[in-house]
């Protein structure tokens, strides 16, 4: 199995791969967590740069919303904004459809391994706690079922 070095270029390709797969995955929560943690760490280390704000293409509840555009190597990604982002970043308006990230081929398994090694998180970190119904607690009508 080939190991890949954690360079900015390799990390940006892995992020592109994970992000592309997350958009069509049945359970994308772990892939999006991996993307979020990687971008946060790269911003802290100065390997990524926040460029500005874009209007979101698919706003929730049909309200206008903005996302932060982050540059990593030759790639651009969107992340949710913080209050500080609205104060300090320029608003770039609507998303420019003429620009596309460079297309690369990296297996998803290799991309996940690289980002996991870089961030130190594992798939277990994204699994939600299962909600259990307590059958012994009183029902809304005051009865206890067993």
C-alpha positions as CSV (number, residue, x, y, z in Angstrom):
1,X,0.0,0.0,0.0
2,X,1.4,3.3,-1.1
3,X,1.8,6.1,1.5
4,X,1.3,9.7,0.4
5,X,3.1,12.7,1.9
6,X,1.0,15.4,3.6
7,X,1.9,18.2,1.3
8,X,-0.5,21.1,0.5
9,X,-1.0,19.7,-3.0
10,X,-1.7,16.1,-1.9
11,X,-4.0,17.4,0.9
12,X,-5.9,19.6,-1.5
13,X,-6.4,16.7,-4.0
14,X,-7.6,14.4,-1.1
15,X,-10.0,17.2,0.0
16,X,-11.3,17.5,-3.5
17,X,-11.9,13.7,-3.7
18,X,-13.6,13.5,-0.3
19,X,-15.8,16.5,-1.0
20,X,-16.8,15.1,-4.4
21,X,-17.8,11.8,-2.9
22,X,-19.6,13.4,0.1
23,X,-22.0,15.1,-2.2
24,X,-23.4,11.8,-3.4
25,X,-22.8,9.5,-0.3
26,X,-25.6,7.9,1.5
27,X,-24.1,8.9,4.9
28,X,-21.8,11.9,4.2
29,X,-21.4,13.0,7.8
30,X,-17.9,11.5,8.3
31,X,-16.6,12.8,4.9
32,X,-17.8,16.3,5.7
33,X,-16.3,16.1,9.2
34,X,-13.0,15.0,7.6
35,X,-13.2,18.0,5.2
36,X,-14.0,20.4,8.1
37,X,-11.2,19.3,10.4
38,X,-8.7,19.3,7.6
39,X,-9.5,22.8,6.4
40,X,-9.5,24.1,10.0
41,X,-6.1,22.6,10.6
42,X,-4.7,24.0,7.3
43,X,-6.1,27.4,8.2
44,X,-4.4,27.3,11.6
45,X,-1.1,26.3,10.0
46,X,-1.3,28.9,7.3
47,X,-1.5,26.3,4.5
48,X,-5.0,27.6,3.5
49,X,-6.4,31.1,3.1
50,X,-9.9,32.5,3.4
51,X,-10.6,34.4,0.2
52,X,-14.1,35.9,0.8
53,X,-17.8,35.2,1.0
54,X,-20.0,33.8,-1.7
55,X,-23.8,33.6,-1.7
56,X,-24.8,29.9,-1.1
57,X,-26.1,28.1,-4.2
58,X,-28.6,26.0,-2.1
59,X,-29.7,28.2,0.8
60,X,-31.6,26.5,3.6
61,X,-35.3,27.4,3.9
62,X,-35.0,29.7,0.8
63,X,-33.2,32.4,2.7
64,X,-30.1,34.1,1.5
65,X,-27.0,32.6,3.0
66,X,-23.3,33.0,2.5
67,X,-20.4,30.5,2.6
68,X,-16.6,31.2,3.0
69,X,-14.4,30.5,0.0
70,X,-11.1,28.9,1.1
71,X,-8.1,28.6,-1.2
72,X,-5.9,25.5,-0.7
73,X,-3.2,25.1,-3.4
74,X,-4.9,25.2,-6.8
75,X,-8.3,24.3,-5.3
76,X,-11.2,26.2,-3.7
77,X,-13.6,24.9,-1.1
78,X,-16.6,26.4,0.7
79,X,-17.2,26.2,4.5
80,X,-19.8,27.7,6.8
81,X,-18.9,31.3,7.9
82,X,-18.4,32.5,11.5
83,X,-19.4,35.9,12.8
84,X,-15.8,37.1,12.4
85,X,-15.8,36.1,8.7
86,X,-18.7,38.6,8.0
87,X,-16.7,41.4,9.7
88,X,-13.3,40.8,8.0
89,X,-13.9,39.1,4.6
90,X,-15.0,40.8,1.4
91,X,-18.3,39.6,-0.1
92,X,-17.6,38.3,-3.6
93,X,-21.3,38.0,-4.6
94,X,-22.6,35.0,-6.5
95,X,-20.6,32.0,-7.3
96,X,-18.7,32.2,-10.6
97,X,-19.8,29.2,-12.7
98,X,-16.9,29.6,-15.2
99,X,-14.3,28.4,-12.6
100,X,-13.9,24.7,-11.8
101,X,-11.4,23.0,-9.6
102,X,-8.8,20.9,-11.5
103,X,-10.1,17.3,-12.0
104,X,-7.8,14.7,-10.5
105,X,-8.1,11.0,-9.9
106,X,-7.4,9.8,-6.3
107,X,-9.1,6.7,-4.8
108,X,-11.5,7.7,-2.0
109,X,-9.8,5.2,0.4
110,X,-6.4,6.8,-0.2
111,X,-7.8,10.3,0.2
112,X,-9.5,9.3,3.5
113,X,-6.3,7.7,4.8
114,X,-4.3,10.8,4.0
115,X,-6.8,13.2,5.7
116,X,-7.1,10.8,8.7
117,X,-3.4,10.8,9.1
118,X,-3.2,14.6,8.9
119,X,-6.1,15.3,11.2
120,X,-5.9,12.4,13.6
121,X,-9.6,11.6,13.5
122,X,-11.2,8.3,12.7
123,X,-14.6,7.1,11.4
124,X,-15.8,6.4,15.0
125,X,-15.5,10.2,15.7
126,X,-18.4,10.9,13.3
127,X,-20.9,8.2,14.4
128,X,-23.8,9.7,16.2
129,X,-24.8,8.2,19.5
130,X,-27.8,5.9,19.0
131,X,-31.0,7.2,20.7
132,X,-32.5,4.5,22.9
133,X,-36.1,4.6,24.0
134,X,-36.6,3.8,27.6
135,X,-39.5,1.5,27.7
136,X,-39.7,1.6,31.5
137,X,-40.4,5.4,31.7
138,X,-44.0,6.5,32.1
139,X,-46.0,6.9,28.9
140,X,-47.7,10.2,28.2
141,X,-50.9,8.8,29.5
142,X,-49.3,7.9,32.8
143,X,-49.0,4.1,32.2
144,X,-45.7,2.2,32.3
145,X,-45.1,-0.4,29.6
146,X,-42.9,-3.4,30.1
